[in-house]
Amino acid sequence: MVARDGIAIVSPLGEHDACTADVFRNALDRHAHQGFGVIVDLARTEYIDSAILGVVLTTWRQCQADGRAFGIVLPPDASTFIHRLMDTSGLRPVLPLYDDLESAIAQLDADEPHQLTG
């Protein structure tokens, strides 16, 4: 985790699933309790399952409720599986996705937190 401009950047490396969901949730919660906005950087993540996606969605909703910034970095060249998960889940047009970390930071600094619709 790296904190930058009041935003915690969490970059899970490798593969993450139900077995690592609690560790991932604890890392995100730790920053939430410090009042940070959150960026989940999936640039070097190879695999996530629905348990991890659920943790991400819960964190996003918590950030919205608290008025904190939230974003997900998912570069075009990131894991094909994660791109497919975003598409098949229908979350790509809903989640605040960014192509790179610098764009996410710049946008989160400039915008209001993304609101859940629907």
Steps between C-alpha positions, in 0.01 A plus 500: 500500500614848417323813620506796266299822520258348752445194284610149594626304201459125546674288236428129535767296319442164337190291561233570760189302584281399792810375684653849506177702520528562876857629471397725210192624690710576808748701294220708349320541834818617671522793259129571518526548875774756441265703278688438176343481159591172330646398166515128428779462244447176304783567254712212636216276614468181297174362638214594731183306570154606610608512866761765422259683272254503790763655728567768236128575466455521878793740526360711216164527675667586832700775331183638344317497832790682669553747215847362426654458155524156341639366173629187335803494272453244223739567212412374151791253521399364843379145554260385231313307767435812709382690192265213419373496861418872480314443173303189596406643840363812332714718727725661238262793428414541869834488683745791492769336282818673385768396251792603722581610852580860415162544325320350799677730746439808285133419452437413863665824607276694260163325534237424753484133600324278244142420590344156470211508256221255450 
